Amino acid sequence: MMDKMMDRESYETFRDGLRRLAGARIEPNAARFDSEARFPEESLHAFKELGLVSLAFPENDGGQGGDVLSQVIALEELGRVCATSSLTLMVIWAGLVPISKHGSQKLRDEVIRPAMSGDTVASICLTEPAGGSNLFGLKTKAEKQADGWVLNGQKRYITNATRSDWYTVLARTGEKTLGLFAVHKDDSGLVLGAREKKMGIKGSPTADVTFENCRIPAHRAIGDPNQGHRYITDSLTWTRALIGGQALGIAQGALDQAVKYTSEREQFGETLSRFQMVRAKIADMATKVEAGRALLYSACAAIDNGSADARALASMAKLFCSDSAMEVTTEAVQLHGGSGYLADFPVERMMRDAKITQIYEGVNEIQRLIIAKHVYDRAGAR
Ligand SMILES: Cc1cc2nc3c(=O)[nH]c(=O)nc-3n(C[C@H](O)[C@H](O)[C@H](O)COP(=O)(O)OP(=O)(O)OC[C@H]3O[C@@H](n4cnc5c(N)ncnc54)[C@H](O)[C@@H]3O)c2cc1C
């Protein structure tokens, strides 16, 4: 589908292709995924045809070796028409990429190679009932036994939970050490909770995942079972940029809808787009989208180049794009008047979907703490 690093023109060609796919195959189902709270199976088929799942994996695992910017553009274009579909792909990547990065050859052959065909769904299990923001205070335990590992504990709010084949689980391996483990849906002792009822991203199933003496073979420990803290800290830098892409896509989608509606609707004998106050709103919305895009793409470059600023830039991009998504979708509803409050227009769904981007992958208060620490550290101050 694409070369590892592309020039500017190639990224735009890549975006155009995705926009066409999203318009033809994803957008027509978006309202139904939401109203029926149904997993986006049709989107999964479309990802498979385009080989989208393999974009985030290296060539030696059978992937396309796409850089972070290309992954973000993909999530942005999906998010522009359907936040649920964008999230589904993002979480498949978030669950499987740590296995590709750190897993043994045996585990990668078992999990990653088959996943490149696009049929595998995955989850990433970090949050627990007592620990969301305080992620590393988690209680789930993995105990080493002669023939493998035994997991006990409970994970909360897990995306894709009721549809996943593989669950990548962060668990305590010692008093001060954490490890990452690959659990299969058929492993004994894996128990799925009921699907949560949510404000938005309703097509994306969210549920508890509990481990009750869940036994897995030794090779399912992903990499070094004492390096989970480092693996997940690195992974969160990347996934925060991905969520920035989803949020930016939602904001762009709402802006596009607002431009369309205000160009067609008439009041006082004029289209809404002729009123200066409406134009000022559109100008502010477009400025937020473009500012978010510039910040997000510089975060992607920092991650791809291994820059020391990557973590803070990813937090800034996630913070700015998600706050902008909430503001832009709210204004888009306002510009639709009464119609904006009805489920007949996509901006109603977009506003509900935008809210979660300020919460998951670390609430925006936590992003601000990370950014401020980086700024003070850089200044050598306290
Ligand atoms: C739909 C959905 C999907 C999700 N998907 C996944 C998933 O796939 N995998 C996964 O592991 N997790 C997932 N999550 C969990 C998500 O990442 C957490 O909900 C999030 O990190 C916040 O944790 P919490 O809910 O425990 O909130 P808390 O940590 O209890 O925080 C509540 C609020 O307190 C404030 N707060 C907390 N700490 C601080 C602080 N230090 N300083 C200032 N204010 C603070 C903030 O306002 C925050 O919003 C998902 C959640 C939802 C709702």
The ligand as a Gaussian input file, in Angstrom:
#p B3LYP/6-31G(d) Opt

LIG

0 1
 C      -14.898000       4.166000      26.360000
 C      -13.597000       3.880000      27.061000
 C      -12.658000       3.070000      26.450000
 C      -11.461000       2.768000      27.110000
 N      -10.581000       1.877000      26.540000
 C       -9.529000       1.427000      27.295000
 C       -8.717000       0.340000      26.821000
 O       -8.924000      -0.196000      25.726000
 N       -7.716000      -0.105000      27.616000
 C       -7.463000       0.450000      28.840000
 O       -6.550000      -0.015000      29.516000
 N       -8.203000       1.483000      29.311000
 C       -9.233000       1.980000      28.576000
 N      -10.018000       3.013000      29.057000
 C       -9.719000       3.574000      30.352000
 C       -9.247000       5.043000      30.322000
 O       -7.937000       5.124000      29.815000
 C       -9.388000       5.594000      31.748000
 O      -10.786000       5.730000      31.996000
 C       -8.685000       6.914000      31.931000
 O       -7.281000       6.748000      31.900000
 C       -9.064000       7.593000      33.260000
 O       -8.993000       6.717000      34.327000
 P      -10.222000       6.637000      35.366000
 O      -11.442000       6.398000      34.567000
 O       -9.862000       5.663000      36.408000
 O      -10.339000       8.100000      35.959000
 P       -9.608000       8.619000      37.287000
 O       -8.167000       8.287000      37.255000
 O      -10.408000       8.205000      38.467000
 O       -9.736000      10.208000      37.116000
 C      -10.983000      10.893000      37.238000
 C      -10.716000      12.372000      37.072000
 O       -9.943000      12.844000      38.175000
 C       -9.047000      13.843000      37.747000
 N       -7.659000      13.421000      38.061000
 C       -7.182000      12.160000      38.245000
 N       -5.871000      12.179000      38.540000
 C       -5.505000      13.479000      38.545000
 C       -4.272000      14.163000      38.771000
 N       -3.137000      13.511000      39.085000
 N       -4.267000      15.522000      38.689000
 C       -5.411000      16.195000      38.374000
 N       -6.587000      15.605000      38.138000
 C       -6.645000      14.273000      38.226000
 C       -9.303000      14.065000      36.263000
 O      -10.235000      15.095000      36.059000
 C       -9.911000      12.756000      35.833000
 O      -10.706000      12.874000      34.662000
 C      -11.196000       3.357000      28.395000
 C      -12.147000       4.185000      28.975000
 C      -13.343000       4.444000      28.341000
 C      -14.370000       5.312000      29.041000

